[in-house]
């Protein structure tokens, strides 16, 4: 299993500002992801955080808006830039650990960072 | 493409059974089920691979019909602790750890 710590757990931000979310994992993991979950909604994958290289973004998400760093195998940050009220959401860090069943991974999630943009 | 879950919500009394369905329009390699309680992180329940296998986890089991690209989660003799939102997540290939999640099914178990 994996234990994931996220900071901050929640924040209230002003429109136009940026906020960086930190994700710390208790063990080295290869696969790390950032998801967004709007209240009462599904989980949407933002990007895969790649160690030592640029993150891989999903359709609809761009690096200028959501820059990601992954300096090592236990840590990543997600920045939400130039925030607007539409960015109000829960941002979840996630890691995948192989299950032993070929080609599948079990996702472990952090508790999430709840951002409210005014 | 986002899988479709049904029903959107269900209310059960303790001891009753429920089925949650997840279907996709594209070929799937695996289907994953997670449960999320209010204010908490999603928690893994089980994975099913194409091949129509059925897996069980205490009184919660699931099946995967590869031909129909459908999976069903079965909750029997529901307990209060089963309350939460259930998400199915799908992957389209081996080694694809990124999941596409459905919109979720909110399950409420009442005494």
Interface residues (C-beta under 8 A of the other chain):
Chain A: X31 X33 X41 X42 X43 X44 X45 X48 X58 X92 X96 X99 X101 X102 X103 X104 X105 X106 X107 X108 X109 X110 X111 X112
Chain B: X2 X29 X30 X32 X34 X40 X41 X42 X43 X44 X47 X49 X87 X89 X91 X93 X94 X95 X96 X97 X98 X99 X100 X101 X102 X103 X104
